[in-house]
Amino acid sequence: MATNVGTNVLSLRIDGELLDRLRQHAAKRGMNVQDYVVRTLIRDDFDERFKTAVDETEKFYGVP
């Protein structure tokens, strides 16, 4: 039985400085920005790192 895997589009608005940093990181790996971001998102430790970033942001802004 084949699994039908759909795709979705994620659109991001980011500032120029962050985009430049992403371009630099991607270039070091011989990738374009889109592929670099996708690879980062599928890394095994992404969920843990993302949760940590959210927790730190909430602490910074005083979110209960």
C-alpha positions in Angstrom: 0.0 0.0 0.0 1.4 3.4 -1.0 1.4 6.3 1.4 0.2 9.6 -0.1 2.4 12.3 1.3 1.2 15.8 0.5 3.2 18.9 0.6 2.4 22.4 2.0 3.9 25.8 1.4 5.5 27.7 4.3 6.1 31.4 3.6 8.4 33.3 5.9 9.1 37.0 6.2 12.6 37.6 7.6 14.8 40.6 7.8 17.8 41.1 5.5 20.4 40.4 8.2 19.0 37.0 9.0 18.6 36.1 5.3 22.3 37.0 4.8 23.3 34.8 7.7 21.2 31.9 6.3 22.8 32.4 2.9 26.3 32.2 4.4 25.5 29.1 6.4 23.9 27.5 3.3 26.8 28.5 1.1 29.3 26.8 3.5 27.4 23.6 2.9 27.0 24.1 -0.9 23.3 24.5 -0.5 20.7 27.1 -1.4 18.7 28.8 1.5 15.6 26.8 1.0 17.4 23.4 1.1 19.4 24.5 4.1 16.3 25.6 6.1 14.5 22.3 5.2 17.5 20.2 6.3 17.6 22.2 9.6 13.9 21.5 10.2 14.2 17.8 9.7 17.3 17.4 11.9 16.7 14.9 14.8 17.3 17.5 17.5 15.2 20.2 15.9 12.1 19.7 18.2 14.3 19.9 21.3 16.1 23.0 20.1 12.9 24.7 19.0 11.2 24.0 22.4 14.3 25.5 24.1 14.1 28.6 21.9 10.4 29.1 22.6 10.9 28.6 26.4 13.7 31.2 26.4 11.7 33.6 24.4 8.7 33.2 26.7 11.0 33.8 29.7 12.4 36.9 28.1 8.9 38.4 27.4 7.6 37.2 30.8 4.9 34.9 29.3 3.5 32.7 32.1 
